[in-house]
Amino acid sequence: MTDYRHIGRTMVRALDPRLTARLRAERERREILSARLRAGTIAVVGPGSGTGRSTVAALLTSALARHQGGGVLAVDTGRGGGLHARLAVRPAGSTEVVLAALGLRGATTGRRPAVGQRWLRERLALAGRAMLLAGPPGGAESPVTAAEYGAVSTTLSRWFPVRVVDTPPLTGDPVVPAVLTRADRVVLVAPSDDRGLRWLADCRAWIVPLLREPFDRIGVQVLVCRDARPPDAAARLSPGDSGGVPTFVLPFDPALRDAAALRWADLSARTEEIILDIAAQIVRDMRLR
């Protein structure tokens, strides 16, 4: 007679080491993400439109905000409104009104800020748990410019120590160097195909001279799967292809396909796990000891 209880105990013992290792890894990741962090900027960059850059920036912001609360601010420096489309739960923008109130734009330029944290949070609370400095799609508000970025980042760091900055595509836009030269961490995003692997190498060569520290120390690379087919190029990724930089593959997820606002509850379990791993990798060395 088959002893199913014995079989069950045998299966549990066989699985236990893997379950234990997974639970330990999840606990470590949770501790990293929940720890107090030093103030810092995380720049999210990519080679072109439609590569998933704004999606990764939005996911990273959401992941950090779930553990760090309202101290996380997402900043959109691009003109397409991609970060607003991905994060905002209200149609209004915040760039113009906030920069003017801080004396960083318009007729109030040069004046001392006449607002405090409560007012700022009311204007920036466009994205649920995270704060969002961005204009809506359509170009109704001008994004933060290269000339403004340094002052904007320094001023807002007083209230929002962790800032995730979505940049325009890596082209001639001067705001990209302005962001990268001040970045504490960098996330490089590309598609998970052969073209994406070539772009990784080209982008690394472009951004490395702008960084304050070696890219393999402060950088993370994310390859985004755009459809349900297996990411052949990503599967063939070698240390040479990755440049020795931690590299993650974000799987295809129907919840990420549309350009509408992301809902964390709609993400697949695999997507959630990968983005939390990415977030933990980024902030691991930003923890206050």
MIDOSE-1310 file (N, C-alpha, C; in nm, 2 decimals, decimal comma, always signed):
residues 289
mtdy	+0,08/-0,12/+0,00/+0,00/+0,00/+0,00/+0,09/+0,12/+0,00; +0,05/+0,22/-0,08/+0,13/+0,34/-0,10/+0,12/+0,43/+0,03; +0,23/+0,47/+0,09/+0,23/+0,56/+0,20/+0,24/+0,70/+0,15; +0,12/+0,77/+0,13/+0,13/+0,90/+0,08/+0,18/+1,00/+0,18
rhig	+0,17/+0,97/+0,31/+0,23/+1,06/+0,41/+0,38/+1,06/+0,40; +0,43/+0,94/+0,38/+0,58/+0,93/+0,36/+0,63/+1,01/+0,24; +0,55/+0,99/+0,13/+0,59/+1,06/+0,00/+0,58/+1,21/+0,03; +0,48/+1,26/+0,10/+0,46/+1,40/+0,12/+0,58/+1,45/+0,20
rtmv	+0,62/+1,38/+0,31/+0,73/+1,42/+0,39/+0,86/+1,43/+0,31; +0,88/+1,33/+0,22/+1,00/+1,32/+0,14/+1,00/+1,44/+0,05; +0,89/+1,48/-0,01/+0,88/+1,59/-0,10/+0,91/+1,72/-0,03; +0,86/+1,74/+0,09/+0,88/+1,86/+0,17/+1,03/+1,87/+0,20
rald	+1,09/+1,76/+0,24/+1,24/+1,76/+0,27/+1,32/+1,80/+0,15; +1,28/+1,75/+0,03/+1,35/+1,78/-0,09/+1,33/+1,93/-0,13; +1,22/+1,98/-0,10/+1,19/+2,12/-0,14/+1,24/+2,22/-0,04; +1,26/+2,18/+0,09/+1,28/+2,27/+0,20/+1,41/+2,35/+0,18
prlt	+1,52/+2,30/+0,13/+1,64/+2,39/+0,11/+1,61/+2,50/+0,01; +1,54/+2,48/-0,09/+1,51/+2,58/-0,19/+1,41/+2,68/-0,13; +1,31/+2,63/-0,06/+1,21/+2,72/+0,00/+1,28/+2,81/+0,11; +1,37/+2,75/+0,19/+1,44/+2,82/+0,29/+1,53/+2,93/+0,23
arlr	+1,60/+2,90/+0,12/+1,68/+2,99/+0,05/+1,60/+3,11/+0,00; +1,49/+3,08/-0,06/+1,40/+3,18/-0,12/+1,35/+3,27/-0,01; +1,30/+3,22/+0,10/+1,25/+3,30/+0,21/+1,36/+3,39/+0,27; +1,48/+3,33/+0,28/+1,59/+3,41/+0,33/+1,62/+3,53/+0,23
aere	+1,62/+3,50/+0,10/+1,65/+3,61/+0,00/+1,54/+3,71/+0,01; +1,41/+3,67/+0,02/+1,30/+3,77/+0,03/+1,31/+3,86/+0,16; +1,35/+3,79/+0,27/+1,37/+3,87/+0,39/+1,48/+3,97/+0,38; +1,59/+3,93/+0,32/+1,70/+4,02/+0,30/+1,67/+4,14/+0,21
rrei	+1,59/+4,11/+0,10/+1,55/+4,21/+0,01/+1,46/+4,31/+0,08; +1,37/+4,26/+0,16/+1,27/+4,35/+0,23/+1,35/+4,44/+0,33; +1,45/+4,38/+0,40/+1,53/+4,46/+0,49/+1,61/+4,57/+0,42; +1,66/+4,54/+0,30/+1,73/+4,64/+0,22/+1,64/+4,75/+0,18
lsar	+1,52/+4,72/+0,13/+1,43/+4,82/+0,08/+1,37/+4,90/+0,19; +1,36/+4,85/+0,31/+1,29/+4,92/+0,42/+1,39/+5,00/+0,50; +1,52/+4,98/+0,48/+1,62/+5,06/+0,56/+1,62/+5,20/+0,53; +1,66/+5,28/+0,62/+1,68/+5,43/+0,60/+1,79/+5,44/+0,49
lrag	+1,76/+5,53/+0,40/+1,86/+5,55/+0,29/+1,92/+5,69/+0,29; +2,04/+5,70/+0,24/+2,10/+5,83/+0,22/+2,03/+5,90/+0,11; +2,03/+6,03/+0,11/+1,98/+6,11/+0,00/+2,05/+6,08/-0,13; +1,98/+6,06/-0,23/+2,05/+6,03/-0,36/+1,95/+6,03/-0,48
tiav	+2,01/+6,04/-0,60/+1,94/+6,05/-0,72/+1,96/+5,92/-0,80; +1,86/+5,86/-0,85/+1,87/+5,74/-0,94/+1,82/+5,79/-1,08; +1,92/+5,79/-1,17/+1,88/+5,83/-1,31/+1,85/+5,71/-1,39; +1,74/+5,72/-1,46/+1,69/+5,61/-1,55/+1,71/+5,66/-1,70
vgpg	+1,79/+5,59/-1,77/+1,83/+5,63/-1,91/+1,81/+5,52/-2,01; +1,79/+5,56/-2,13/+1,77/+5,46/-2,24/+1,80/+5,52/-2,37; +1,82/+5,43/-2,47/+1,87/+5,48/-2,60/+1,76/+5,54/-2,69; +1,63/+5,52/-2,67/+1,53/+5,58/-2,76/+1,39/+5,56/-2,70
sgtg	+1,30/+5,61/-2,77/+1,16/+5,60/-2,73/+1,11/+5,46/-2,75; +1,01/+5,42/-2,67/+0,96/+5,29/-2,68/+1,04/+5,17/-2,63; +1,14/+5,20/-2,56/+1,23/+5,10/-2,51/+1,19/+5,05/-2,37; +1,09/+5,11/-2,30/+1,05/+5,08/-2,17/+1,12/+5,16/-2,06
rstv	+1,18/+5,27/-2,10/+1,25/+5,35/-2,00/+1,16/+5,40/-1,89; +1,05/+5,47/-1,94/+0,96/+5,53/-1,85/+0,88/+5,43/-1,76; +0,86/+5,31/-1,82/+0,79/+5,20/-1,75/+0,88/+5,15/-1,64; +1,01/+5,14/-1,66/+1,10/+5,09/-1,56/+1,12/+5,20/-1,45
aall	+1,12/+5,33/-1,49/+1,13/+5,44/-1,39/+1,01/+5,44/-1,30; +0,89/+5,41/-1,36/+0,76/+5,41/-1,28/+0,76/+5,29/-1,19; +0,80/+5,18/-1,24/+0,80/+5,06/-1,15/+0,90/+5,07/-1,04; +1,02/+5,12/-1,07/+1,12/+5,14/-0,96/+1,07/+5,24/-0,86
tsal	+1,01/+5,35/-0,90/+0,95/+5,45/-0,81/+0,84/+5,38/-0,72; +0,75/+5,31/-0,78/+0,65/+5,24/-0,70/+0,71/+5,14/-0,60; +0,81/+5,07/-0,65/+0,87/+4,97/-0,56/+0,93/+5,04/-0,44; +1,01/+5,14/-0,46/+1,07/+5,21/-0,35/+0,97/+5,28/-0,26
arhq	+0,86/+5,34/-0,32/+0,76/+5,41/-0,24/+0,69/+5,31/-0,15; +0,67/+5,19/-0,19/+0,60/+5,09/-0,11/+0,68/+5,06/+0,02; +0,81/+5,08/+0,02/+0,89/+5,06/+0,13/+0,94/+5,18/+0,20; +0,96/+5,29/+0,13/+1,01/+5,42/+0,18/+0,91/+5,52/+0,21
gggv	+0,79/+5,50/+0,15/+0,68/+5,60/+0,18/+0,70/+5,73/+0,09; +0,65/+5,84/+0,15/+0,64/+5,97/+0,07/+0,77/+6,03/+0,05; +0,89/+5,97/+0,10/+1,02/+6,03/+0,07/+1,07/+6,01/-0,06; +1,00/+5,94/-0,15/+1,04/+5,91/-0,28/+0,97/+6,00/-0,38
lavd	+1,05/+6,07/-0,46/+1,00/+6,16/-0,56/+1,04/+6,12/-0,70; +0,95/+6,11/-0,79/+0,98/+6,08/-0,93/+0,98/+6,21/-1,01; +1,08/+6,23/-1,09/+1,10/+6,35/-1,17/+1,11/+6,32/-1,32; +1,02/+6,38/-1,40/+1,02/+6,36/-1,54/+1,09/+6,48/-1,61
tgrg	+1,21/+6,45/-1,68/+1,28/+6,56/-1,75/+1,26/+6,55/-1,90; +1,18/+6,45/-1,94/+1,15/+6,44/-2,09/+1,03/+6,52/-2,13; +1,01/+6,53/-2,26/+0,90/+6,61/-2,31/+0,77/+6,53/-2,35; +0,78/+6,40/-2,34/+0,67/+6,31/-2,39/+0,56/+6,29/-2,28
gglh	+0,59/+6,32/-2,15/+0,49/+6,30/-2,05/+0,48/+6,15/-2,01; +0,58/+6,07/-2,05/+0,57/+5,92/-2,03/+0,56/+5,88/-1,88; +0,64/+5,95/-1,79/+0,63/+5,92/-1,65/+0,50/+5,95/-1,59; +0,45/+6,07/-1,63/+0,31/+6,11/-1,58/+0,21/+6,01/-1,63
arla	+0,22/+5,96/-1,75/+0,12/+5,87/-1,80/+0,13/+5,74/-1,73; +0,25/+5,70/-1,68/+0,27/+5,57/-1,61/+0,23/+5,58/-1,46; +0,25/+5,69/-1,40/+0,23/+5,70/-1,26/+0,11/+5,78/-1,21; +0,07/+5,88/-1,28/-0,03/+5,98/-1,23/-0,16/+5,92/-1,22
vrpa	-0,23/+5,95/-1,11/-0,37/+5,90/-1,09/-0,46/+6,02/-1,10; -0,40/+6,14/-1,13/-0,48/+6,26/-1,15/-0,43/+6,33/-1,28; -0,51/+6,40/-1,36/-0,47/+6,45/-1,48/-0,38/+6,57/-1,47; -0,38/+6,64/-1,36/-0,30/+6,76/-1,35/-0,15/+6,74/-1,35
gste	-0,08/+6,84/-1,39/+0,07/+6,83/-1,38/+0,12/+6,91/-1,26; +0,25/+6,90/-1,23/+0,30/+6,97/-1,11/+0,42/+7,05/-1,14; +0,49/+7,04/-1,25/+0,62/+7,10/-1,28/+0,61/+7,25/-1,27; +0,52/+7,31/-1,34/+0,51/+7,46/-1,35/+0,48/+7,52/-1,21
vvla	+0,38/+7,47/-1,14/+0,34/+7,54/-1,02/+0,44/+7,52/-0,91; +0,51/+7,40/-0,91/+0,61/+7,37/-0,80/+0,73/+7,45/-0,82; +0,78/+7,46/-0,95/+0,91/+7,53/-0,97/+0,89/+7,68/-0,95; +0,77/+7,73/-0,99/+0,74/+7,87/-0,96/+0,74/+7,90/-0,81
algl	+0,67/+7,82/-0,74/+0,66/+7,84/-0,59/+0,80/+7,83/-0,52; +0,89/+7,75/-0,58/+1,02/+7,74/-0,52/+1,12/+7,84/-0,57; +1,07/+7,94/-0,65/+1,16/+8,04/-0,70/+1,26/+8,00/-0,81; +1,22/+7,89/-0,88/+1,31/+7,83/-0,98/+1,27/+7,85/-1,12
rgat	+1,15/+7,92/-1,14/+1,10/+7,94/-1,28/+1,00/+8,05/-1,28; +1,00/+8,12/-1,40/+0,90/+8,23/-1,42/+0,94/+8,36/-1,34; +0,83/+8,43/-1,31/+0,85/+8,57/-1,25/+0,91/+8,56/-1,11; +0,90/+8,44/-1,05/+0,95/+8,43/-0,91/+1,10/+8,38/-0,90
tgrr	+1,16/+8,37/-1,02/+1,30/+8,31/-1,02/+1,39/+8,40/-0,93; +1,46/+8,33/-0,85/+1,56/+8,39/-0,76/+1,50/+8,43/-0,62; +1,37/+8,42/-0,61/+1,31/+8,44/-0,48/+1,33/+8,32/-0,39; +1,33/+8,35/-0,26/+1,33/+8,24/-0,16/+1,20/+8,16/-0,17
pavg	+1,20/+8,03/-0,15/+1,08/+7,95/-0,15/+0,98/+8,00/-0,05; +0,86/+8,02/-0,09/+0,75/+8,06/+0,01/+0,66/+7,95/+0,05; +0,70/+7,83/+0,03/+0,62/+7,71/+0,06/+0,69/+7,61/+0,14; +0,62/+7,52/+0,20/+0,68/+7,42/+0,29/+0,65/+7,28/+0,24
qrwl	+0,68/+7,19/+0,32/+0,67/+7,05/+0,28/+0,52/+7,01/+0,26; +0,43/+7,06/+0,35/+0,29/+7,03/+0,33/+0,23/+7,07/+0,20; +0,26/+7,20/+0,16/+0,22/+7,25/+0,03/+0,27/+7,17/-0,08; +0,40/+7,14/-0,07/+0,47/+7,06/-0,18/+0,40/+6,92/-0,19
rerl	+0,38/+6,85/-0,08/+0,32/+6,72/-0,09/+0,18/+6,73/-0,15; +0,10/+6,83/-0,12/-0,03/+6,84/-0,18/-0,02/+6,85/-0,33; +0,08/+6,93/-0,38/+0,09/+6,95/-0,53/+0,16/+6,83/-0,60; +0,24/+6,76/-0,53/+0,32/+6,65/-0,59/+0,25/+6,51/-0,57
alag	+0,14/+6,51/-0,49/+0,08/+6,38/-0,47/-0,01/+6,34/-0,58; +0,05/+6,31/-0,69/-0,02/+6,27/-0,82/-0,01/+6,12/-0,84; +0,07/+6,05/-0,76/+0,10/+5,91/-0,80/+0,08/+5,81/-0,69; -0,02/+5,83/-0,61/-0,04/+5,74/-0,50/+0,06/+5,76/-0,39
raml	+0,14/+5,65/-0,36/+0,24/+5,66/-0,25/+0,35/+5,75/-0,28; +0,40/+5,75/-0,41/+0,51/+5,83/-0,44/+0,47/+5,98/-0,48; +0,57/+6,07/-0,47/+0,55/+6,20/-0,52/+0,59/+6,21/-0,67; +0,53/+6,30/-0,74/+0,56/+6,31/-0,89/+0,57/+6,45/-0,93
lagp	+0,69/+6,49/-0,98/+0,72/+6,62/-1,05/+0,72/+6,60/-1,20; +0,61/+6,63/-1,26/+0,59/+6,59/-1,41/+0,48/+6,67/-1,46; +0,48/+6,69/-1,59/+0,37/+6,75/-1,67/+0,30/+6,64/-1,74; +0,17/+6,66/-1,77/+0,09/+6,55/-1,84/+0,13/+6,54/-1,99
pgga	+0,10/+6,43/-2,05/+0,13/+6,41/-2,20/+0,07/+6,53/-2,28; +0,13/+6,56/-2,38/+0,08/+6,67/-2,47/+0,16/+6,80/-2,46; +0,25/+6,81/-2,37/+0,34/+6,92/-2,37/+0,28/+7,05/-2,31; +0,18/+7,04/-2,23/+0,12/+7,15/-2,17/+0,21/+7,22/-2,07
espv	+0,31/+7,15/-2,01/+0,40/+7,20/-1,92/+0,54/+7,17/-1,97; +0,64/+7,26/-1,96/+0,77/+7,24/-2,00/+0,84/+7,16/-1,89; +0,92/+7,05/-1,92/+0,98/+6,97/-1,82/+1,10/+7,05/-1,76; +1,16/+6,99/-1,66/+1,28/+7,05/-1,60/+1,39/+7,06/-1,70
taae	+1,45/+7,18/-1,71/+1,56/+7,19/-1,81/+1,70/+7,17/-1,75; +1,80/+7,16/-1,84/+1,93/+7,14/-1,79/+1,98/+7,25/-1,70; +1,94/+7,38/-1,73/+1,98/+7,49/-1,65/+1,91/+7,49/-1,51; +1,79/+7,43/-1,51/+1,72/+7,43/-1,38/+1,75/+7,30/-1,29
ygav	+1,80/+7,20/-1,36/+1,80/+7,07/-1,29/+1,88/+7,07/-1,16; +2,00/+7,13/-1,16/+2,08/+7,13/-1,04/+2,01/+7,19/-0,92; +1,95/+7,31/-0,94/+1,88/+7,38/-0,83/+1,76/+7,30/-0,79; +1,69/+7,25/-0,89/+1,57/+7,17/-0,86/+1,60/+7,05/-0,77
sttl	+1,70/+6,97/-0,81/+1,74/+6,85/-0,74/+1,79/+6,89/-0,59; +1,87/+6,99/-0,58/+1,92/+7,03/-0,45/+1,81/+7,08/-0,36; +1,72/+7,16/-0,41/+1,61/+7,21/-0,33/+1,52/+7,10/-0,28; +1,47/+7,02/-0,38/+1,38/+6,91/-0,34/+1,44/+6,80/-0,25
srwf	+1,57/+6,79/-0,25/+1,63/+6,69/-0,17/+1,61/+6,71/-0,02; +1,58/+6,83/+0,01/+1,55/+6,87/+0,15/+1,43/+6,79/+0,20; +1,33/+6,77/+0,12/+1,20/+6,71/+0,16/+1,19/+6,57/+0,10; +1,26/+6,54/-0,01/+1,24/+6,41/-0,07/+1,38/+6,35/-0,10
pvrv	+1,43/+6,28/-0,01/+1,57/+6,23/-0,02/+1,60/+6,14/-0,13; +1,50/+6,06/-0,17/+1,53/+5,96/-0,28/+1,45/+6,01/-0,40; +1,53/+6,04/-0,51/+1,47/+6,09/-0,63/+1,50/+6,00/-0,75; +1,39/+5,96/-0,82/+1,41/+5,87/-0,94/+1,38/+5,97/-1,06
vdtp	+1,48/+5,98/-1,15/+1,47/+6,08/-1,26/+1,46/+6,00/-1,39; +1,35/+6,02/-1,46/+1,33/+5,97/-1,60/+1,38/+6,07/-1,70; +1,48/+6,03/-1,78/+1,54/+6,13/-1,87/+1,49/+6,11/-2,02; +1,51/+6,21/-2,10/+1,48/+6,19/-2,25/+1,57/+6,08/-2,30
pltg	+1,55/+6,03/-2,42/+1,64/+5,93/-2,49/+1,78/+5,99/-2,49; +1,88/+5,90/-2,49/+2,02/+5,94/-2,50/+2,05/+6,01/-2,63; +2,02/+6,13/-2,64/+2,04/+6,21/-2,77/+2,12/+6,33/-2,73; +2,09/+6,44/-2,80/+2,16/+6,57/-2,77/+2,10/+6,66/-2,67
dpvv	+1,99/+6,61/-2,60/+1,93/+6,69/-2,50/+2,02/+6,72/-2,39; +2,05/+6,85/-2,36/+2,15/+6,88/-2,25/+2,10/+6,84/-2,11; +1,97/+6,81/-2,09/+1,93/+6,77/-1,96/+1,99/+6,63/-1,92; +2,02/+6,55/-2,02/+2,07/+6,41/-1,98/+2,21/+6,42/-1,92
pavl	+2,31/+6,50/-1,97/+2,43/+6,51/-1,90/+2,41/+6,58/-1,76; +2,32/+6,68/-1,75/+2,29/+6,75/-1,63/+2,25/+6,65/-1,52; +2,17/+6,55/-1,56/+2,12/+6,45/-1,47/+2,23/+6,35/-1,43; +2,30/+6,30/-1,53/+2,40/+6,19/-1,51/+2,52/+6,24/-1,43
trad	+2,56/+6,37/-1,45/+2,68/+6,41/-1,37/+2,65/+6,43/-1,22; +2,52/+6,43/-1,19/+2,48/+6,44/-1,04/+2,42/+6,31/-0,99; +2,41/+6,21/-1,07/+2,35/+6,08/-1,03/+2,43/+6,00/-0,94; +2,36/+5,94/-0,84/+2,43/+5,85/-0,74/+2,41/+5,71/-0,79
rvvl	+2,31/+5,68/-0,86/+2,28/+5,55/-0,92/+2,23/+5,57/-1,06; +2,26/+5,47/-1,15/+2,21/+5,48/-1,29/+2,15/+5,35/-1,33; +2,03/+5,36/-1,39/+1,96/+5,24/-1,45/+1,96/+5,26/-1,60; +2,02/+5,17/-1,67/+2,03/+5,17/-1,82/+1,93/+5,07/-1,87
vaps	+1,83/+5,12/-1,95/+1,72/+5,03/-2,00/+1,73/+5,02/-2,15; +1,71/+4,89/-2,20/+1,71/+4,86/-2,34/+1,62/+4,74/-2,37; +1,58/+4,72/-2,50/+1,50/+4,61/-2,53/+1,58/+4,48/-2,52; +1,51/+4,37/-2,50/+1,58/+4,24/-2,48/+1,61/+4,16/-2,61
ddrg	+1,64/+4,24/-2,72/+1,68/+4,17/-2,84/+1,82/+4,21/-2,88; +1,86/+4,16/-3,00/+2,00/+4,18/-3,04/+2,03/+4,33/-3,05; +1,93/+4,41/-3,10/+1,95/+4,55/-3,11/+1,98/+4,61/-2,97; +1,90/+4,56/-2,87/+1,91/+4,61/-2,74/+2,05/+4,58/-2,68
lrwl	+2,11/+4,47/-2,71/+2,24/+4,43/-2,66/+2,35/+4,53/-2,72; +2,33/+4,56/-2,85/+2,42/+4,65/-2,91/+2,41/+4,79/-2,85; +2,28/+4,83/-2,82/+2,26/+4,96/-2,76/+2,32/+4,97/-2,62; +2,32/+4,86/-2,55/+2,38/+4,86/-2,41/+2,53/+4,91/-2,42
adcr	+2,60/+4,84/-2,51/+2,74/+4,88/-2,53/+2,76/+5,02/-2,57; +2,68/+5,07/-2,67/+2,69/+5,21/-2,72/+2,65/+5,31/-2,60; +2,55/+5,28/-2,53/+2,51/+5,37/-2,42/+2,61/+5,37/-2,31; +2,67/+5,26/-2,27/+2,77/+5,26/-2,17/+2,89/+5,35/-2,21
awiv	+2,93/+5,34/-2,34/+3,04/+5,42/-2,38/+3,00/+5,57/-2,37; +2,88/+5,60/-2,39/+2,83/+5,74/-2,39/+2,82/+5,80/-2,25; +2,77/+5,72/-2,16/+2,74/+5,77/-2,03/+2,86/+5,76/-1,93; +2,95/+5,67/-1,95/+3,06/+5,65/-1,85/+3,14/+5,77/-1,83
pllr	+3,18/+5,85/-1,93/+3,26/+5,97/-1,90/+3,18/+6,08/-1,82; +3,05/+6,07/-1,81/+2,97/+6,17/-1,73/+2,95/+6,13/-1,59; +2,98/+6,01/-1,55/+2,95/+5,96/-1,42/+3,06/+6,00/-1,32; +3,02/+6,01/-1,19/+3,11/+6,04/-1,08/+3,19/+5,92/-1,04
epfd	+3,13/+5,80/-1,06/+3,20/+5,68/-1,02/+3,19/+5,58/-1,13; +3,26/+5,47/-1,13/+3,26/+5,37/-1,23/+3,12/+5,31/-1,25; +3,07/+5,29/-1,37/+2,94/+5,24/-1,40/+2,92/+5,10/-1,34; +3,02/+5,02/-1,33/+3,00/+4,88/-1,28/+2,98/+4,89/-1,13
rigv	+3,00/+5,00/-1,07/+2,98/+5,01/-0,92/+2,85/+5,08/-0,89; +2,80/+5,17/-0,97/+2,67/+5,24/-0,94/+2,56/+5,21/-1,04; +2,59/+5,12/-1,14/+2,49/+5,10/-1,25/+2,42/+4,97/-1,24; +2,30/+4,97/-1,30/+2,22/+4,85/-1,32/+2,17/+4,85/-1,46
qvlv	+2,16/+4,74/-1,53/+2,10/+4,74/-1,66/+1,98/+4,65/-1,66; +1,88/+4,70/-1,74/+1,75/+4,62/-1,74/+1,71/+4,60/-1,89; +1,69/+4,48/-1,93/+1,65/+4,44/-2,06/+1,50/+4,41/-2,05; +1,42/+4,48/-2,14/+1,27/+4,47/-2,13/+1,22/+4,39/-2,24
crda	+1,15/+4,28/-2,21/+1,08/+4,20/-2,31/+0,95/+4,27/-2,36; +0,95/+4,29/-2,49/+0,83/+4,36/-2,54/+0,72/+4,27/-2,59; +0,74/+4,14/-2,60/+0,63/+4,04/-2,63/+0,66/+3,91/-2,56; +0,57/+3,82/-2,58/+0,57/+3,69/-2,51/+0,67/+3,59/-2,56
rppd	+0,74/+3,62/-2,67/+0,84/+3,53/-2,72/+0,96/+3,53/-2,62; +1,03/+3,41/-2,61/+1,15/+3,41/-2,52/+1,25/+3,51/-2,57; +1,31/+3,58/-2,47/+1,42/+3,68/-2,50/+1,55/+3,61/-2,54; +1,56/+3,57/-2,67/+1,68/+3,49/-2,71/+1,81/+3,57/-2,69
aaar	+1,81/+3,70/-2,72/+1,93/+3,78/-2,70/+1,96/+3,79/-2,56; +1,86/+3,81/-2,47/+1,89/+3,82/-2,33/+1,94/+3,69/-2,27; +1,89/+3,58/-2,32/+1,93/+3,45/-2,27/+2,08/+3,42/-2,31; +2,13/+3,49/-2,42/+2,27/+3,47/-2,46/+2,36/+3,57/-2,40
lspg	+2,31/+3,65/-2,31/+2,39/+3,76/-2,25/+2,51/+3,71/-2,18; +2,62/+3,75/-2,22/+2,75/+3,71/-2,16/+2,81/+3,82/-2,07; +2,91/+3,80/-1,98/+2,97/+3,90/-1,91/+3,02/+4,01/-2,00; +3,07/+3,98/-2,12/+3,12/+4,08/-2,21/+3,01/+4,17/-2,26
dsgg	+2,89/+4,11/-2,29/+2,78/+4,19/-2,33/+2,73/+4,28/-2,23; +2,74/+4,24/-2,10/+2,68/+4,32/-1,99/+2,78/+4,42/-1,94; +2,91/+4,41/-1,98/+3,01/+4,50/-1,93/+3,04/+4,49/-1,79; +3,01/+4,37/-1,73/+3,04/+4,34/-1,59/+2,94/+4,42/-1,50
vptf	+2,83/+4,47/-1,55/+2,73/+4,54/-1,48/+2,61/+4,45/-1,44; +2,56/+4,45/-1,32/+2,44/+4,37/-1,29/+2,33/+4,39/-1,39; +2,28/+4,29/-1,45/+2,18/+4,30/-1,56/+2,06/+4,21/-1,53; +1,94/+4,27/-1,54/+1,82/+4,20/-1,52/+1,73/+4,20/-1,64
vlpf	+1,65/+4,09/-1,66/+1,56/+4,08/-1,77/+1,41/+4,10/-1,71; +1,34/+4,20/-1,75/+1,21/+4,22/-1,71/+1,12/+4,15/-1,81; +1,04/+4,05/-1,76/+0,97/+3,96/-1,85/+0,85/+4,03/-1,91; +0,80/+3,98/-2,02/+0,68/+4,03/-2,08/+0,56/+4,02/-1,98
dpal	+0,48/+4,12/-1,97/+0,37/+4,13/-1,88/+0,26/+4,21/-1,94; +0,14/+4,15/-1,97/+0,03/+4,22/-2,03/+0,00/+4,35/-1,96; +0,02/+4,36/-1,82/-0,01/+4,48/-1,75/+0,08/+4,59/-1,78; +0,19/+4,57/-1,85/+0,29/+4,67/-1,89/+0,27/+4,71/-2,04
rdaa	+0,18/+4,65/-2,11/+0,18/+4,67/-2,25/+0,12/+4,80/-2,29; +0,02/+4,85/-2,22/-0,04/+4,98/-2,26/+0,04/+5,09/-2,19; +0,02/+5,21/-2,24/+0,09/+5,33/-2,19/+0,02/+5,39/-2,08; -0,09/+5,33/-2,03/-0,17/+5,39/-1,92/-0,10/+5,37/-1,79
alrw	-0,16/+5,43/-1,68/-0,11/+5,43/-1,55/-0,09/+5,28/-1,50; +0,02/+5,25/-1,44/+0,05/+5,12/-1,39/-0,02/+5,10/-1,26; -0,07/+4,97/-1,24/-0,13/+4,93/-1,11/-0,05/+4,82/-1,06; +0,01/+4,84/-0,94/+0,09/+4,73/-0,88/+0,02/+4,60/-0,87
adls	-0,11/+4,61/-0,83/-0,19/+4,49/-0,81/-0,20/+4,40/-0,94; -0,19/+4,47/-1,06/-0,21/+4,40/-1,19/-0,08/+4,33/-1,23; +0,03/+4,36/-1,17/+0,16/+4,30/-1,22/+0,16/+4,15/-1,19; +0,23/+4,08/-1,28/+0,25/+3,93/-1,25/+0,35/+3,92/-1,13
arte	+0,34/+3,80/-1,07/+0,43/+3,78/-0,96/+0,57/+3,78/-1,00; +0,60/+3,74/-1,12/+0,74/+3,74/-1,17/+0,79/+3,88/-1,19; +0,70/+3,97/-1,25/+0,74/+4,11/-1,27/+0,77/+4,18/-1,14; +0,68/+4,15/-1,04/+0,70/+4,21/-0,91/+0,83/+4,17/-0,85
eiil	+0,86/+4,04/-0,86/+0,98/+3,99/-0,80/+1,11/+4,05/-0,86; +1,11/+4,06/-1,00/+1,22/+4,12/-1,07/+1,24/+4,27/-1,03; +1,13/+4,34/-1,03/+1,15/+4,49/-1,01/+1,19/+4,51/-0,86; +1,15/+4,43/-0,77/+1,20/+4,44/-0,63/+1,34/+4,40/-0,62
diaa	+1,39/+4,30/-0,70/+1,53/+4,27/-0,70/+1,61/+4,38/-0,76; +1,56/+4,45/-0,86/+1,63/+4,56/-0,92/+1,64/+4,68/-0,82; +1,53/+4,71/-0,75/+1,53/+4,81/-0,65/+1,63/+4,79/-0,54; +1,63/+4,66/-0,49/+1,72/+4,63/-0,38/+1,87/+4,64/-0,43
qivr	+1,90/+4,60/-0,55/+2,03/+4,61/-0,60/+2,08/+4,75/-0,61; +1,99/+4,84/-0,65/+2,02/+4,98/-0,66/+2,05/+5,05/-0,53; +1,96/+5,02/-0,43/+1,98/+5,09/-0,30/+2,06/+5,02/-0,20; +2,11/+4,91/-0,23/+2,19/+4,82/-0,14/+2,30/+4,91/-0,06
dmrl	+2,37/+4,99/-0,14/+2,48/+5,07/-0,08/+2,44/+5,21/-0,04; +2,31/+5,24/-0,05/+2,26/+5,37/-0,01/+2,20/+5,36/+0,13; +2,21/+5,25/+0,19/+2,16/+5,24/+0,33/+2,24/+5,31/+0,43; +2,18/+5,37/+0,53/+2,25/+5,44/+0,64/+2,29/+5,33/+0,74
r	+2,42/+5,32/+0,77/+2,47/+5,22/+0,86/+2,44/+5,26/+1,00
